[in-house]
Amino acid sequence: MPQLARLVLALCLVPFAASWFSTLEAADTEQPNILFLFTDDQAGWALGASGYPHAVTPNLDNLVKDGAYLTNAFTVTPVCSPSRASLISGRYGTELGIQDWIHPQREPDLGLPLETVTWVQLLKDAGYHTGLVGKWHLGTPDAMHPTQFGYDHFVGFRTGGAPTKNPTLEKDGKNQKFEGLTTDILTDFAIDFLKEQKGDQPFCLSVHFRAPHTAWLPVAEEDWAPFAELDPTIPNPDYPKLDVPRVKKMTREYLASVAGVDRNVGRILKTLKAKGFEDNTIVIFSSDHGYNMGHNGIWHKGNGHWVLTENPPATENIPKGQRPNMYDLALRIPTIVRWPGKVKPGTKIDDTVSNLDWFPTVLEMANVKLPAEVKIHGESFVPLLQGKDVKWDNDFYAEYSTKHQSHTHMRMYRTPEWKLIRDYLNSGRDELYHLTDDPAEANNLIDSDSPEVKAVTAKLDAKIQQHMKAINDPVLETLSAK
């Protein structure tokens, strides 16, 4: 079925999209190109501009100097698939039926619902030539192929992972084996896309790297060299029973993988400049979620693992060695926007934004109107990028129901000062942190008898319930049945 016909048919399935094409229009102003660089598992701290002393990211640091650096950007779910679903749809994973990373063997038919409206599709309908190079992880069936959701061009892998070297990638609709480092190969295809652009049509290219996802090695010799002899400083070496040698080894390998991404970002930006597109291209850099590396005794993302010499015992729903979490380190994502002529170089934004905000933000950047019937969450942060004095809500709601390595129903509400995490499946796992005094989230105050703390807990708990009801969270049915 042709792409346009398929989209129209899918939209007929939802009431709010009945008058889709009557409301979609592009403004009569220029439409800049958009280059969306997106990494996998890159922590907010894994960036030189963050102040972390061991990161080797000169190209990303230059982007920070040339654009806006958003220091409090978060994902609403700290794992691959639901985070990517929220990015492209502006909706929570629970609304889309994607609550954890999609397991291709256990869940072969799971993916982005066919009726999902994406900002990529809106850009395409407004005249953009769209492409995706790299990771999809939003469904392996052909009906859920990236080209069914607005991408004209796709080279990469539909599943969640690819080997670090010699990957099998889909190109021209066929799986093919390629020789070399995967990060370099994906960059080659991104460069090919840019070289093919003639300048007579705006483009939007998303480059979804598989790094620095594990496995981190092998990497190019030049990416490994800065870390081969490094004895890294780690965040809390005195954490009880922390496996310090293992944390240091993983830190070296992780940072080398990040360096490989940075080197390839440099290659892409060099091509963009050589083609004469630099001044009319918005460059966005971000990641699907953050990462722990020995922090609070764990490593990995929201479905974290203990990195101790002796792990706590298993519970009914959480195997030994697992530590599901909603720490800021798993939620915070490195985010940079370079927008020539629109964003002042060296801009720093400390306001809280989430990946739900990309949908309206990208549309405003591209001068494409959001159809009134399309339901999304989030707000455009273009005014923040442009330094305008606007009222901004810095509270933030997040969710994660783990169902593979462990089983949880974590829901979280965060203000700049406080953060409450509820696990509605496992008693005894609720957490409350006073972020102002305890940004490392090391002191759980949930059992405090302080009247102030109890009042804060009640207030944040009400906020969590409010958001769960607003998106018709299926966990509410579980709670009402008890």
Disulfide bonds with the S-S distance in Angstrom:
none
